[in-house]
Amino acid sequence: MYREVIFDIETKKLFDQIEDRQRIEDLGVSVVSAYRRVLDDSYMEIEGEMASFWDEGMQGRRKLGELWEWLVNADRVIGFNSIKFDAPVLNPHMEGDVMRLKHFDILEKVRGVLGHRLSLDALAKETLGETKMANGLAAVDWWQAGDEESLEKLQRYCEMDVEVTKRLYDVGLREGRLKYMSKWNEPKEIEVDFSYPKKEEESQLGLF
């Protein structure tokens, strides 16, 4: 069995609202949505749950610090552009070092095959036939508005990003391919290997 956490963060600020763009932790974290699940050896989901974790100052909502237990117990911590963005922004808010977790960054895997970046929206549109409901600018606006309706929109947006990331990852994991549109507007498909390394006992059996 495999324990996975698929996650996405939303920030309190935009890059043009902080003094030093190299200090991305200064963007702050408004909410993190995460989907925790267990897969069987055939990569089929046995159980799963979605939750959102909020800035410590938010009353009546699940606290950001509670996320650490989810992350540290996962065989994979899955995100999109998570190694260079989500993880370092989140790191100051966790009791341990987020950067030392077992990260699986879909963007890094895609870039390793293609040699360039693709957005989550571009991959989701062609692979899943759907697009994101909003963008990071709207998410910051909702946080800064601070009313209950805006915060609900923020949570729904973040959780939908997690759901899209999960579905995209599942296609790569189970089918070994993702789709996108080239800059010449031609449909393309790339082969990816999201599988887990074979378990040690299976490898040893293969020797006999």
C-alpha positions as a printed Julia matrix, in Angstrom:
208×3 Matrix{Float64}:
   0.0     0.0     0.0
   1.04    3.59   -0.6
   0.17    6.64    1.49
  -0.07    9.87   -0.5
  -0.86   13.52    0.16
  -1.75   15.77   -2.76
  -1.62   19.43   -1.75
  -1.81   23.03   -2.93
  -1.27   26.33   -1.13
  -2.7    29.81   -1.54
  -0.76   32.88   -0.47
  -1.72   36.08    1.34
   0.24   38.28   -1.06
   1.4    38.5    -4.67
   5.04   38.82   -5.74
   4.67   42.56   -6.4
   3.46   43.0    -2.81
   6.71   41.8    -1.2
  10.05   43.61   -1.13
  12.33   40.75   -2.16
  11.07   38.26   -4.75
  13.8    35.84   -3.7
  12.18   35.54   -0.26
   9.06   33.77   -1.44
   8.25   32.73    2.12
   7.21   36.39    2.61
   4.17   35.7     0.44
   2.61   34.03    3.47
   0.1    31.18    3.54
  -3.64   31.78    3.75
  -4.85   28.21    3.27
  -3.5    24.79    2.3
  -5.84   22.17    0.9
  -4.72   18.55    0.94
  -6.09   15.18   -0.07
  -4.79   12.27    1.99
  -5.31    8.77    0.66
  -4.17    5.17    0.61
  -3.57    3.24   -2.64
  -3.33   -0.5    -3.03
  -0.48   -2.15   -4.92
  -2.42   -1.69   -8.19
  -2.6     2.09   -7.56
  -6.32    1.98   -6.85
  -7.59    4.23   -4.09
  -8.78    2.43   -0.96
  -9.65    5.47    1.14
  -9.23    9.22    0.97
 -10.19   12.52    2.59
  -9.92   16.21    1.72
  -9.21   18.9     4.3
  -8.17   22.55    4.34
  -5.76   24.05    6.86
  -5.77   27.75    7.67
  -3.56   30.48    9.07
  -3.31   30.1    12.85
  -5.26   33.31   13.42
  -8.42   31.93   11.83
 -10.97   30.92   14.43
 -13.18   27.85   13.99
 -11.11   26.38   11.17
  -8.54   23.61   11.01
  -5.09   24.99   11.85
  -2.11   24.99    9.51
   0.09   23.22   12.03
  -2.11   20.12   11.88
  -0.99   19.52    8.29
   2.47   18.37    9.35
   1.26   14.98   10.57
  -0.31   14.35    7.15
   2.85   15.3     5.28
   5.46   13.53    7.37
   3.63   10.19    7.22
   3.2    10.16    3.43
   5.13    7.95    1.02
   4.68   10.77   -1.49
   3.84   14.45   -1.08
   2.44   15.39   -4.48
   2.03   18.86   -5.95
   2.47   20.97   -9.06
   5.47   23.31   -8.96
   5.56   22.35   -5.29
   9.31   21.92   -4.85
  10.2    25.46   -5.96
   7.06   27.24   -4.75
   4.6    25.56   -2.39
   7.17   23.79   -0.18
   9.47   26.78    0.52
   6.5    29.1     1.13
   4.97   26.56    3.52
   8.2    25.62    5.3
   8.25   28.37    7.99
   4.8    27.28    9.17
   5.62   23.62    9.79
   7.33   22.04   12.81
   9.73   20.1    10.57
  11.58   20.71    7.3
   9.11   20.47    4.42
  11.98   20.38    1.93
  13.14   17.01    3.29
   9.82   15.26    2.66
   9.28   12.71   -0.11
   8.22   15.18   -2.79
   6.76   14.27   -6.14
   6.43   17.4    -8.27
   4.41   16.81  -11.45
   5.84   19.92  -13.11
   9.4    18.69  -12.53
   8.53   15.31  -14.07
   6.97   16.98  -17.12
   9.88   19.38  -17.52
  12.27   16.44  -17.3
  10.59   14.91  -20.36
   9.86   18.02  -22.44
  12.69   20.3   -21.38
  10.3    23.17  -20.64
   7.43   24.08  -18.34
   3.71   23.62  -18.84
   1.0    25.06  -16.64
  -1.38   22.92  -14.63
  -4.24   24.47  -16.59
  -2.66   23.56  -19.95
  -2.21   19.93  -18.95
  -5.62   19.64  -17.3
  -7.43   21.15  -20.28
  -6.06   18.58  -22.73
  -5.72   15.57  -20.44
  -8.87   15.95  -18.37
 -11.02   18.25  -20.49
 -11.36   20.86  -17.75
  -9.81   24.14  -16.63
  -9.23   25.9   -13.33
 -12.08   27.98  -11.87
  -9.89   31.04  -11.12
  -6.27   32.08  -10.53
  -3.86   33.13   -7.81
  -4.82   36.8    -8.11
  -8.43   36.0    -7.26
  -7.27   33.84   -4.35
  -5.31   36.74   -2.82
  -8.29   39.05   -3.31
 -10.57   36.58   -1.51
  -8.14   36.31    1.4
  -7.76   40.07    1.71
 -11.54   40.57    1.57
 -11.8    38.27    4.59
 -15.58   37.86    4.71
 -17.1    34.42    5.06
 -18.3    34.21    1.46
 -14.85   35.12    0.12
 -13.12   32.61    2.39
 -15.48   29.89    1.22
 -14.63   30.74   -2.39
 -10.93   30.61   -1.49
 -11.28   27.18    0.08
 -13.32   25.83   -2.82
 -10.75   27.15   -5.31
  -7.82   25.59   -3.44
  -9.58   22.25   -3.03
 -10.51   22.2    -6.72
  -6.83   22.74   -7.6
  -5.97   19.75   -5.44
  -8.66   17.68   -7.14
  -7.35   18.63  -10.61
  -3.78   17.84   -9.53
  -4.9    14.48   -8.16
  -6.76   13.53  -11.33
  -3.84   14.58  -13.53
  -1.42   12.59  -11.37
  -3.69    9.53  -11.55
  -3.66    9.59  -15.35
   0.13    9.72  -15.32
   0.34    7.02  -12.65
  -2.08    4.54  -14.23
  -1.83    5.32  -17.95
   1.73    6.67  -18.25
   0.84    9.64  -20.46
  -0.36   13.24  -20.33
  -1.69   15.51  -23.06
  -1.07   19.16  -23.92
  -1.36   21.6   -26.81
   1.86   22.71  -28.47
   2.65   26.37  -29.18
   1.61   25.65  -32.76
  -1.82   24.57  -31.5
  -1.19   20.91  -32.19
  -2.38   18.26  -29.71
   0.58   16.44  -28.19
   1.07   13.56  -25.8
   4.04   12.82  -23.57
   4.97    9.58  -21.88
   5.58    9.83  -18.13
   6.53    7.3   -15.49
   4.86    8.12  -12.17
   5.11    4.55  -10.87
   6.71    3.66   -7.56
  10.02    1.78   -7.5
   9.44   -1.94   -7.22
   9.4    -3.15   -3.67
  12.6    -4.74   -2.44
  11.1    -8.18   -1.88
   9.74   -8.23   -5.47
  13.17   -7.32   -6.83
  14.81  -10.09   -4.82
  12.3   -12.67   -6.03
  13.2   -11.76   -9.58
  16.74  -13.0    -8.96
  15.61  -16.62   -8.46
